[in-house]
Amino acid sequence: MPTSSTTPRTHSPRIQVALIGCNHRTAPVEFRERVAFTPEQALHAADELRRQGILEEAVVLSTCNRSELYGVTSEVASNDITDAMEVFLTSFHRIPRGELNGRLYRCMGPEAVRHLFRVAAGLDSMLLGEAEILGQLKTAYGQALDHGATGPVLNKVFQSALEVGKRVRSETEVGARPMSVAFAGVKLAERVFGNLKGRAALVLGAGTVAEQVVEHLRNRGIGRVRVVNRSYERAQDLAQRVSGEALPWDSLDRVLSTPDILVTSVSGSGPVLSRELLDAAISARGGKPVFVVDLGVPRNVAPEAAGLYNLYLYNIDDLGEIVEQNKKAREAEIPRAEAIVSEHIAKFESWRAALEAGSIVDDLRGRLQQHREMLLREKLAEMPDVSPEERARIAHITEELIERVLDEPAKRLSHGGAMRGRLGAIEALRHLFGLDEEKAGLEREEKPSSKEDERK
């Protein structure tokens, strides 16, 4: 029996933002360096998460203090998704899952969004209100966006996170006294040497952190700054901007005995400075002390070098005391910053609610059209005298009836602001009309059995 064309049944999934990760609070640097991602690895991991069907969109954020996987899923069982993400992370870095020992955190939905917004605001950092994290987040998101790893949901949530970070820094005093990892390292050097005037510094690396280190050293009157980097051109560029001296990478062994202060921030998979290399440098200095701040993750200095006499070695996790002092000066501003975070979470949830609302109208239309077609076939089969023209007329009337019934709900649901906080009602409607059960049934029909999988 011919009926008028109907809208294909679509089952727009419920949107969930998923997150797993570890940071300075949950894992020491020894573990964080094992799960760190290079920019290339981050993009490859995002590709694999989507290719394997674990996530539909993905962004990997990896800094000296955290490694986090963000993604979008339509699955209802949050534990299944975060389990799959955890298995992927351990497999990617070849770490036995048993070694995690509670070092990873998991978040879904609004809590995952809140975590990201707090990271952007500098509220989840080792250094409260730290300056670098917003730029690092922007870079990670921008690379994933250019790579095609994101979609509408992560685009919305990361753009919102960047807005949160900017607002917190401009509307509160959380960022009024800039305290970065680089600055904390220089403050430690002042504790060892007192006044830095006349001292010599050697900086390994020419990236953003290294540049900030040099700037802080200059502000404190450091006598001489040398920059060593694998790319000599980048070392030259940084040295010229700070009236310093650039040195080629292969000169490192020869010049390591000259600085009083050595700051390392070099990317790589293992230590750049061994115990033997530093021991020789101290001997060449006649035993004069050397202050070393290792800001690399993975660490640039071999851990066993910490036992050398007259070597003051600090890594990223040794900044706790300075961090605490900085936090006390800013913690009064935390409630204002948290209010901005909550405001933007509400905005995101409103946007998500509008998206969910639109999907339920489509799903309900598909359900009603399915029953309409079944009813028409059943009833018209009992009325053989009805002409083709009358059949078409009945089909048209019933289709128009469905559209009229759905017109008002569609209009109301199209206003995102009015849907704020009503996701629970949408969930109830899905349950009431059995939309999720229908979707699950279709997925079971489409998914081959294990035996069929084996045959394939």
C-alpha positions as CSV (number, residue, x, y, z in Angstrom):
1,M,0.0,0.0,0.0
2,P,1.6,3.3,-1.0
3,T,1.8,6.0,1.6
4,S,3.4,9.4,1.5
5,S,7.1,9.6,2.2
6,T,8.0,9.8,5.9
7,T,11.0,11.2,7.7
8,P,13.6,8.5,8.1
9,R,14.0,7.3,11.7
10,T,17.0,8.9,13.3
11,H,18.2,8.2,16.8
12,S,20.1,11.2,17.8
13,P,22.3,10.1,20.8
14,R,22.4,11.7,24.1
15,I,25.6,13.7,24.4
16,Q,28.1,13.1,27.1
17,V,31.5,14.6,27.6
18,A,33.9,12.0,29.1
19,L,37.3,12.6,30.8
20,I,40.0,10.5,32.3
21,G,43.4,11.8,33.5
22,C,46.0,12.2,36.1
23,N,47.6,15.4,37.5
24,H,50.0,16.6,40.2
25,R,47.5,15.8,42.9
26,T,46.9,12.2,41.9
27,A,50.3,11.0,40.6
28,P,54.0,11.9,41.2
29,V,56.2,13.1,38.4
30,E,57.6,9.6,38.0
31,F,54.2,8.4,36.9
32,R,53.2,11.5,35.0
33,E,56.2,11.3,32.7
34,R,55.2,7.8,31.7
35,V,51.8,8.9,30.5
36,A,52.9,12.2,28.9
37,F,52.1,12.8,25.2
38,T,54.2,14.6,22.7
39,P,52.1,16.8,20.3
40,E,52.4,14.1,17.6
41,Q,51.3,11.4,20.1
42,A,48.4,13.4,21.2
43,L,47.0,13.7,17.7
44,H,47.7,10.0,17.0
45,A,45.9,9.0,20.3
46,A,42.9,11.2,19.3
47,D,42.7,9.4,15.9
48,E,42.9,6.0,17.5
49,L,40.2,6.8,20.1
50,R,37.8,7.7,17.3
51,R,39.0,4.9,14.9
52,Q,38.4,2.3,17.6
53,G,34.9,3.6,18.3
54,I,35.7,4.6,21.9
55,L,34.9,8.3,21.3
56,E,33.3,10.3,18.6
57,E,35.4,13.4,19.2
58,A,38.7,13.6,21.2
59,V,41.3,16.1,22.5
60,V,44.4,15.1,24.5
61,L,45.8,17.6,26.9
62,S,49.3,16.9,28.1
63,T,51.4,19.3,30.2
64,C,54.1,19.0,32.9
65,N,51.3,18.6,35.5
66,R,48.7,16.6,33.7
67,S,47.7,14.1,31.0
68,E,44.0,14.1,30.2
69,L,41.8,12.5,27.5
70,Y,38.6,14.4,26.7
71,G,36.0,13.0,24.4
72,V,32.3,12.8,23.4
73,T,30.2,9.7,23.6
74,S,26.6,8.8,23.0
75,E,26.8,5.7,25.3
76,V,24.6,5.6,28.4
77,A,26.9,3.4,30.5
78,S,29.6,5.9,31.7
79,N,31.7,3.2,33.4
80,D,32.1,1.3,30.1
81,I,33.4,4.4,28.3
82,T,35.8,5.5,31.0
83,D,37.0,1.9,31.3
84,A,37.7,1.8,27.6
85,M,39.5,5.1,27.7
86,E,41.6,3.8,30.6
87,V,42.5,0.6,28.8
88,F,43.4,2.7,25.7
89,L,45.7,4.9,27.8
90,T,47.6,2.0,29.4
91,S,47.9,0.2,26.1
92,F,49.1,3.4,24.3
93,H,51.9,3.9,26.9
94,R,52.5,0.2,27.5
95,I,51.7,0.5,31.2
96,P,50.2,-2.5,33.1
97,R,46.8,-1.4,34.2
98,G,47.4,-2.6,37.7
99,E,50.1,0.1,38.2
100,L,47.4,2.8,38.0
101,N,46.5,2.3,41.7
102,G,43.9,4.9,41.7
103,R,46.1,7.5,40.1
104,L,43.5,8.3,37.3
105,Y,40.4,10.3,37.8
106,R,37.2,9.8,35.8
107,C,34.4,12.3,35.1
108,M,31.3,12.3,32.9
109,G,28.8,15.0,31.8
110,P,28.8,18.3,33.8
111,E,31.6,17.2,36.1
112,A,33.9,16.6,33.1
113,V,33.0,20.1,31.8
114,R,33.5,21.6,35.3
115,H,37.0,20.0,35.5
116,L,38.0,21.4,32.1
117,F,36.7,24.9,33.0
118,R,38.6,24.8,36.3
119,V,41.8,23.8,34.5
120,A,41.3,26.7,32.1
121,A,40.7,29.1,35.1
122,G,44.0,28.0,36.8
123,L,42.0,26.6,39.7
124,D,43.2,23.0,39.2
125,S,46.9,23.9,38.8
126,M,49.8,23.3,41.1
127,L,50.3,27.1,41.0
128,L,46.9,28.7,41.6
129,G,46.1,30.9,38.6
130,E,49.1,29.8,36.6
131,A,49.6,31.7,33.3
132,E,50.8,28.8,31.1
133,I,47.9,26.5,31.3
134,L,45.5,28.6,29.2
135,G,47.9,28.8,26.4
136,Q,48.7,25.1,26.6
137,L,45.0,24.3,26.5
138,K,44.4,26.6,23.5
139,T,47.3,24.9,21.7
140,A,46.1,21.4,22.4
141,Y,42.6,22.3,21.3
142,G,43.7,24.2,18.2
143,Q,45.9,21.3,17.0
144,A,43.0,18.8,17.5
145,L,40.6,21.1,15.7
146,D,43.0,21.5,12.7
147,H,43.5,17.8,12.7
148,G,39.8,17.1,12.5
149,A,39.6,15.3,15.8
150,T,36.9,17.6,17.3
151,G,33.3,18.1,16.5
152,P,30.5,20.5,17.6
153,V,30.4,19.4,21.2
154,L,34.2,19.6,22.0
155,N,34.4,22.8,19.9
156,K,31.7,24.3,22.1
157,V,33.1,23.1,25.4
158,F,36.8,24.0,24.7
159,Q,35.8,27.5,23.3
160,S,33.8,28.0,26.5
161,A,36.7,26.9,28.6
162,L,39.0,29.4,26.9
163,E,36.4,32.1,27.6
164,V,36.2,31.0,31.3
165,G,40.0,31.3,31.5
166,K,40.1,34.8,30.1
167,R,37.2,36.0,32.3
168,V,38.7,34.6,35.5
169,R,42.0,36.4,34.8
170,S,40.4,39.7,33.8
171,E,37.6,39.8,36.4
172,T,39.2,38.3,39.5
173,E,42.6,38.7,41.2
174,V,43.4,35.0,40.7
175,G,46.0,36.0,38.1
176,A,46.9,39.4,39.5
177,R,50.3,38.2,40.8
178,P,51.6,36.0,38.0
179,M,53.1,32.8,39.4
180,S,54.2,30.3,36.9
181,V,56.4,27.2,37.0
182,A,59.2,29.2,35.5
183,F,58.9,32.0,38.1
184,A,58.7,29.4,40.9
185,G,62.0,27.9,39.7
186,V,63.7,31.3,39.8
187,K,62.4,32.0,43.3
188,L,64.0,28.8,44.4
189,A,67.3,29.9,42.9
190,E,67.1,33.1,45.0
191,R,66.7,31.0,48.1
192,V,69.9,29.2,47.4
193,F,72.0,32.1,46.2
194,G,70.3,35.1,47.5
195,N,70.8,38.0,45.1
196,L,71.2,36.6,41.5
197,K,73.3,39.6,40.3
198,G,76.5,38.5,38.8
199,R,75.5,34.8,38.6
200,A,75.6,32.8,35.4
201,A,72.7,30.8,34.1
202,L,72.4,28.1,31.4
203,V,68.9,27.4,30.0
204,L,68.3,24.1,28.1
205,G,65.4,24.6,25.8
206,A,64.0,27.5,23.9
207,G,60.2,27.0,24.2
208,T,57.6,29.0,26.1
209,V,58.7,27.9,29.6
210,A,62.4,28.5,28.8
211,E,61.6,32.0,27.5
212,Q,59.7,32.8,30.7
213,V,62.6,31.5,32.8
214,V,65.0,33.8,31.0
215,E,62.7,36.7,31.4
216,H,62.4,36.2,35.2
217,L,66.2,35.8,35.5
218,R,66.7,39.1,33.6
219,N,64.2,40.8,35.9
220,R,66.4,39.7,38.8
221,G,69.6,41.0,37.4
222,I,71.2,37.8,36.4
223,G,74.7,38.4,35.1
224,R,75.0,36.1,32.1
225,V,72.5,33.9,30.3
226,R,73.3,31.2,27.8
227,V,70.7,29.2,25.8
228,V,71.3,25.7,24.5
229,N,68.7,24.1,22.3
230,R,68.6,21.2,19.8
231,S,67.5,23.8,17.2
232,Y,70.3,26.4,17.2
233,E,68.1,28.9,15.3
234,R,65.6,28.9,18.1
235,A,68.3,29.2,20.7
236,Q,69.7,32.3,18.7
237,D,66.2,33.8,18.5
238,L,65.7,33.6,22.3
239,A,69.2,34.7,23.2
240,Q,69.0,37.8,20.9
241,R,65.8,38.9,22.6
242,V,67.3,38.8,26.1
243,S,70.8,39.9,25.2
244,G,72.1,36.4,25.9
245,E,74.3,34.0,24.1
246,A,73.2,31.0,22.0
247,L,75.2,27.8,22.0
248,P,74.9,24.7,19.8
249,W,73.6,21.5,21.3
250,D,76.9,19.6,20.9
251,S,78.6,22.2,23.1
252,L,76.6,21.1,26.2
253,D,79.4,18.9,27.7
254,R,81.9,21.7,27.5
255,V,79.8,24.6,28.9
256,L,78.0,22.6,31.7
257,S,80.6,23.7,34.2
258,T,80.1,27.4,33.7
259,P,76.6,28.2,35.1
260,D,75.6,28.7,38.7
261,I,72.0,28.1,37.7
262,L,70.9,25.4,35.3
263,V,67.3,25.3,34.2
264,T,66.1,22.6,31.9
265,S,62.9,22.5,29.9
266,V,63.6,20.1,27.0
267,S,61.0,17.8,25.4
268,G,62.1,14.2,24.9
269,S,61.6,10.6,26.1
270,G,64.4,10.4,28.6
271,P,67.0,12.3,30.7
272,V,69.3,14.7,28.9
273,L,71.7,15.2,31.8
274,S,73.2,12.1,33.5
275,R,74.7,11.8,37.0
276,E,78.1,11.3,35.4
277,L,77.8,14.4,33.3
278,L,76.8,16.6,36.2
279,D,79.4,15.1,38.5
280,A,82.1,16.0,36.0
281,A,80.7,19.6,35.7
282,I,80.8,20.1,39.5
283,S,84.4,18.8,39.6
284,A,85.3,21.2,36.8
285,R,83.9,24.1,38.9
286,G,86.1,23.2,41.8
287,G,83.2,21.9,43.8
288,K,81.2,25.2,43.7
289,P,77.5,24.5,44.1
290,V,75.1,24.3,41.1
291,F,71.4,24.9,41.3
292,V,69.3,22.8,38.9
293,V,65.6,23.2,38.2
294,D,64.3,20.4,36.1
295,L,61.0,21.6,34.5
296,G,60.8,18.8,32.0
297,V,58.2,16.0,31.9
298,P,59.6,13.5,31.3
299,R,62.4,14.7,33.6
300,N,65.5,16.0,31.9
301,V,67.9,15.2,34.7
302,A,68.5,11.6,35.8
303,P,67.0,11.1,39.3
304,E,70.1,9.5,40.7
305,A,72.0,12.8,40.2
306,A,70.1,14.1,43.3
307,G,72.7,12.5,45.5
308,L,75.7,14.6,44.2
309,Y,77.4,16.8,46.6
310,N,76.8,20.6,46.1
311,L,74.1,19.9,43.5
312,Y,70.7,21.4,44.4
313,L,68.3,19.6,42.2
314,Y,64.6,20.4,42.1
315,N,61.9,19.0,39.8
316,I,58.4,20.1,39.0
317,D,57.0,18.4,42.1
318,D,59.4,20.2,44.5
319,L,57.6,23.5,44.1
320,G,55.0,22.8,46.8
321,E,56.1,25.4,49.4
322,I,56.1,28.3,46.9
323,V,52.8,27.0,45.5
324,E,51.2,27.1,48.9
325,Q,52.4,30.6,49.6
326,N,51.0,31.7,46.3
327,K,47.7,30.0,46.9
328,K,47.2,31.7,50.2
329,A,47.6,35.1,48.5
330,R,44.9,34.3,46.0
331,E,42.5,31.9,47.7
332,A,40.2,34.7,48.7
333,E,39.4,35.1,45.0
334,I,38.5,31.4,44.4
335,P,34.7,31.8,45.1
336,R,34.5,34.6,42.4
337,A,36.4,32.4,39.9
338,E,34.2,29.3,40.8
339,A,31.1,31.5,40.2
340,I,32.3,32.2,36.6
341,V,32.9,28.5,36.1
342,S,29.4,27.6,37.3
343,E,27.9,30.3,35.1
344,H,29.5,28.8,32.0
345,I,28.6,25.3,33.0
346,A,25.0,26.4,33.1
347,K,25.4,28.0,29.6
348,F,26.9,24.8,28.2
349,E,24.2,22.6,29.7
350,S,21.6,24.9,28.3
351,W,23.2,24.5,24.8
352,R,23.3,20.8,25.3
353,A,19.7,20.7,26.5
354,A,18.6,22.4,23.3
355,L,20.6,19.9,21.3
356,E,19.0,17.0,23.3
357,A,15.6,18.6,22.9
358,G,15.9,18.7,19.1
359,S,16.9,15.1,19.1
360,I,13.9,13.9,21.1
361,V,11.5,15.6,18.6
362,D,13.3,13.8,15.7
363,D,13.2,10.5,17.6
364,L,9.6,10.9,18.6
365,R,8.6,11.8,15.0
366,G,10.3,8.6,13.8
367,R,8.5,6.5,16.4
368,L,5.1,8.0,15.5
369,Q,5.7,7.6,11.8
370,Q,6.6,4.0,12.4
371,H,3.3,3.3,14.2
372,R,1.4,5.4,11.7
373,E,2.6,3.2,8.8
374,M,1.9,0.0,10.7
375,L,-1.6,1.2,11.5
376,L,-2.3,2.3,8.0
377,R,-1.2,-1.1,6.6
378,E,-3.3,-3.0,9.1
379,K,-6.5,-1.0,8.8
380,L,-6.5,-0.3,5.1
381,A,-6.0,-4.1,4.5
382,E,-9.4,-4.5,6.1
383,M,-10.9,-1.9,3.7
384,P,-10.4,-3.2,0.1
385,D,-13.0,-0.8,-1.3
386,V,-11.0,2.3,-0.5
387,S,-9.6,3.8,-3.7
388,P,-5.9,4.7,-4.1
389,E,-6.8,8.4,-4.0
390,E,-8.6,7.9,-0.7
391,R,-5.7,5.9,0.7
392,A,-3.3,8.7,-0.2
393,R,-5.6,11.2,1.4
394,I,-5.8,9.2,4.6
395,A,-2.0,8.9,4.6
396,H,-1.6,12.6,4.1
397,I,-4.0,13.5,6.9
398,T,-2.3,11.2,9.4
399,E,1.1,12.6,8.6
400,E,-0.2,16.1,9.0
401,L,-1.7,15.2,12.3
402,I,1.7,14.0,13.6
403,E,3.3,17.3,12.4
404,R,0.6,19.4,14.1
405,V,1.1,17.4,17.4
406,L,4.9,18.0,17.3
407,D,4.8,21.6,16.1
408,E,4.3,23.2,19.5
409,P,6.9,21.0,21.4
410,A,9.4,21.7,18.6
411,K,8.9,25.4,19.0
412,R,9.3,25.3,22.8
413,L,12.3,23.1,22.7
414,S,14.0,25.3,20.1
415,H,14.6,28.0,22.7
416,G,17.8,26.8,24.4
417,G,17.6,29.3,27.3
418,A,14.2,28.0,28.3
419,M,15.6,24.4,28.5
420,R,18.2,25.2,31.1
421,G,18.1,22.6,33.8
422,R,15.5,20.5,32.1
423,L,17.6,17.6,30.9
424,G,16.0,15.5,33.5
425,A,12.6,16.1,31.9
426,I,14.0,15.1,28.5
427,E,15.4,11.9,30.0
428,A,11.9,11.2,31.4
429,L,10.3,11.7,28.1
430,R,12.7,9.4,26.4
431,H,11.9,6.7,29.0
432,L,8.2,7.4,28.8
433,F,8.1,6.9,25.0
434,G,10.6,4.0,25.1
435,L,12.9,5.8,22.7
436,D,16.1,4.4,24.3
437,E,14.8,0.9,24.2
438,E,14.0,1.2,20.5
439,K,17.5,2.5,19.9
440,A,19.1,-0.3,21.9
441,G,17.0,-2.8,19.9
442,L,18.2,-1.4,16.6
443,E,21.8,-1.5,17.7
444,R,21.4,-5.1,18.7
445,E,19.9,-5.9,15.3
446,E,22.8,-4.1,13.5
447,K,25.5,-5.6,15.6
448,P,26.6,-9.1,14.3
449,S,26.7,-11.9,16.8
450,S,30.0,-13.2,18.2
451,K,29.7,-16.3,16.0
452,E,29.2,-14.1,12.9
453,D,32.2,-12.1,14.0
454,E,34.3,-15.2,14.1
455,R,33.1,-16.3,10.7
456,K,34.0,-12.9,9.3
